[in-house]
Amino acid sequence: MIRIRGLTKRYGANTVLDAIDLDIEAGERVVIIGPSGTGKSTLLRCVNYLDRPDIGVIRIGDLTVDAAKARPAEILALRRRTAFVFQNYSLFANRTARENITEALITVQGKSREEADARADAILLDIGLADRANAYPAALSGGQQQRIGIGRAMALDAGLMLIDEPTSALDPEWVGEVLDLMRRVAERRQTMLIVTHEMQFAREIADRVIFMDGGRIVEQGPPAQLFDAPRDKRTESFLRRVR
Amino acid sequence: MRALDLDYMLGLVPVILGYVPLTLGMALAAMVGALALASLMAVERVVRVPVLDGVVQLFISFFRGTPLLVQLFLFYYGLPQIIPVLAGINGVTAAILGLTLHFSAYMAESIRAAILGVDRSQWEAAQAVGMTQTQSMRRIILPQAARVAAPTLVNYFIDMIKSTSLAFTLGVTEMMGATQKEAAGSFLYFEAFLVVAVLYWAIVEILSFLQKRLEFHLTKALAR
């Protein structure tokens, strides 16, 4: 299980994350919604230290990382227990689709090339891109790139998958295939923390939905409750606007 | 104006061609050294190691800020007076050393710019999958930077080949040195230097052609 306490991130005088507390159970699928600029993406990026939080403790399993004294080795260990899916895919431009998946398996996890290739091929088959294995990212559509991005995260077998607005940068025609793949990953009870603006998708796959505003968690609960009977006025007004 | 002595010129071609291996050998050795040194300095300039960063900046500033000929004289004629171990240094070694240091300063700046030109997202993706800084740099960032920097680096190599002619001032008989000796014997200075000029030109043209092929090859891999 994942335990986040007091996670705080400031840029100058601007507090982007204001002492976030959040627990996520193993296998739980948590979706974060909220207006732009309220710290949703920053929360994800602070959980794996892509952005270093100013204050706060993150515990994943037996690993505890305290922002006040986090050493590089702890940050590395934290990243190796999480997988990240980026809004802009961020595939390695100098690696083929298959190599994007095998890269970390070999360099980080120390698997043999054969083992890594076998895993990558299984995933490519799973995500429907076996025929694009040797293509470079530049030769793939946005939807295909994001599916590889998700495949790369799947291959890591991480305790927690952090997914940052996976469909926001996509042309509308590719959104469906990416959401379909994410639904399938979610069905396997992969522990996930997802930031998204796809409300219908959130309602379908989330065990819990969190509404964030102004760097704080305003309200959270099961999708039916949060979407249909929000308790906070800010949640209600946000939902009215996005519908 | 007198007529050119074409027979003399034709006869000179094979003589000077005999020194092409030495010229190219010096350039190649200096290129390998300069590439290695420049890559290290470029990575350092990006990562910024305290103290070392100052040393690297000073190095780059000095070798870009002073003429190559002055640097070569400093190494060959000057340094052995201060450091006796270097007294036995021969012209070829001194020239390779000078070219290496001089060009590494320029190349470090190109490589640094190429590294900084690699999209930030590539760093983030490498970090996110748990790669160390060194792994990210070596496996993801540098290969992409190399593609960007390659054409510029070939330009420096071309420049380096031409600069090996300065080695003749250190008493090295390479293409330029050999020409100088031939001309001194025949007094046909114009013919002799015209021949060597054309030969340098030909070498550079061949390399420029290869450079275009390389550029095409490198961009193809990343294009649709």
Interface residues (C-beta under 8 A of the other chain):
Chain A: N48 L50 L76 R79 R80 T82 A83 F84 F86 N88 S90 L91 F92 A93 N94 R95 E103 A104 T107 V108 Y136 A138 A139 R152 L156
Chain B: D119 S121 Q122 E124 A125 A126 Q127 A128 V129 G130 M131 T132 Q135 R139 I140 P143 Q144 R147 A221 L222 A223 R224
